């Protein structure tokens, strides 16, 4: 069926931020005395909240990430956003054509979501429907954030479509009982390991051109009617 609500992840879906975020994260890890490859960072941390990232770094990598480390990383990330962050190509043109209610549900903090959308000129299109992992107990890959967004927008989970760029986000959408499209149009999506993991997550569809999304959604309803 045609969805009643489209839920967008932010990083890597609306704004082309994943490469910038990973670079800032790797810098923080280095300052904390660790060493993690870019591929490892994408595998373990993409799409997850900073709370989860901090826990994984302590549990699996033996790194003590202090509040000071986190503050320094956020300052560096905001600098990179201010100077380098761009919207995903086609997003500004696509959203007015969507013809459906939509919202943002991201693992970032609410301040970070708003800042990223503001510097890319998207905030006015997305407010006030912004949902952060800080609003729920468990971040992705748990379904809590998507379920919270759906409830807040008065939409049944099975009538929601999630647009995600990470395996953790796809798993969260699946656990919430929602359809999910994997988006591979961000600058980070050329990473072959990430591409393979996205495919193995078995989203309903994989696409790379945001301008195609309205037609892809319309096709969902058309396929149901034809059957």
Secondary structure, DSSP 8 states (H G I E B T S, - for coil): ---SEEEE-SBTTTB--HHHHHHHHHHHHHHTT----HHHHHHHHTT--HHHHHHHHHHHH-----HHHHHHHHHHHHHHHHHH--B-TTHHHHHTT--SEEEEEESS-HHHHHHHHHHTT-HHHHTT-EEEGGGSSS-TTSSHHHHHHHHHTT--GGGEEEEESSHHHHHHHHHTT-EEEEE--SGGGG-HHHHHHHHHTT-SEEES-GGGHHHHHHHHHHHHHH-
